[in-house]
Amino acid sequence: MQHRRYGWTPWLATASSSKHQGIFDALVADIANGRLGPGDRLPSQRSVARVLGVDLTTVTKAYNRARAEGIVEATIGRGSFVSAGAASAVRHPPEG
């Protein structure tokens, strides 16, 4: 799998119920529309927090949810990447 450096420009989906949900929804939208693909590297959580002007814990909640739903893979020391199965996870989100 080939990785591109920081393939995502963070943004907030404004119709979301909270800021962390807005980050998650923006990530999902960009995967669904092809702006992000498997192996794309995501900016660090600190970088996203700085760009969006939100607290680090807000970004951490969004990234944690993306990992829990199989959209993002993260490795300490390497960073966070769009997972190989992200497109499928986005089209068929888990129930509940």
N, C-alpha and C positions, 0 to 999 in steps of 0.2 A: 504494500500500500504506500503510495507516495503522498507526502505531506506538503501542503503549501503553508507558507508562513502567514499566520493571522488572516484567514480567509473571511473574516466577519467584521463588519462595522456595527458595533452595538447601537441599539435604539430601543425605545419603549413603545409597545403597542398601547395606544392611549385608551382603548375601549376596555382594557383589563381591569379587574377588581382591585389590584394592588400593584405596587412597583415590581415586586419579584415576579408576580404573574405576568406583568407586561414584558419583562425581560425574557421569560420563558416563552411567552406567546410570539415574541419577535423572532426568537431562535427557531421555533417550530415553523413559523411562516417562511423564513428564509430557506429552510431545508425543503419545505413543500414546494416553493417556487423555483428551486434550483440554484439559488444564490450561494448556498452552502451544500457541499457534498461530502461523502465519506472521506475521512482522512484530513479534512480541512482543520487547521489548528485554530482554536478560539483564543482570543486575548485573555490574559490573566484576569482573575477576578478583581484584583486591585485596579487594573487598567480600566476595566468596564465600569467599576464604581466611580473612578475619576472622570471618565468621559461623560457618564450619565448624571453625575452629581448626586449619587445615592450612596448610602452606607454600604460598606463591604458585606455585612450580613445579609443585606437585600440580594446582592449578587450571588452570594453563597447559597441562599435558599433556591434561587433559580437554577443554578448549576447542579445542585444536589438533586433537584427534581428531574432535570434532564438526564442525569446519570441513572436515577432510579427507574426511569422509563425507557432506558436503553438507547437514548438519543446521543448521549455523550459518553466518551470513555476518558478517564483521567488517570494519570500516573504521576506520583510525586517526583518532581525533578524534570519531568518532560512536558507536562501541561495537559490541557484538555483538547480533545479532538472529536469531531463528528464521527460517530460510530458507523461501522459498515452496514448495520441494519437500521440506521436512522430513518431513511426514506420510508421503509415499511412500517416502522413504529409510528411515524407521523400520519401515515394513511390509515393505520389501524390502531388508534390509541387504546391503551388498556382501559377496561371498564372500572368504574368506581371512583 
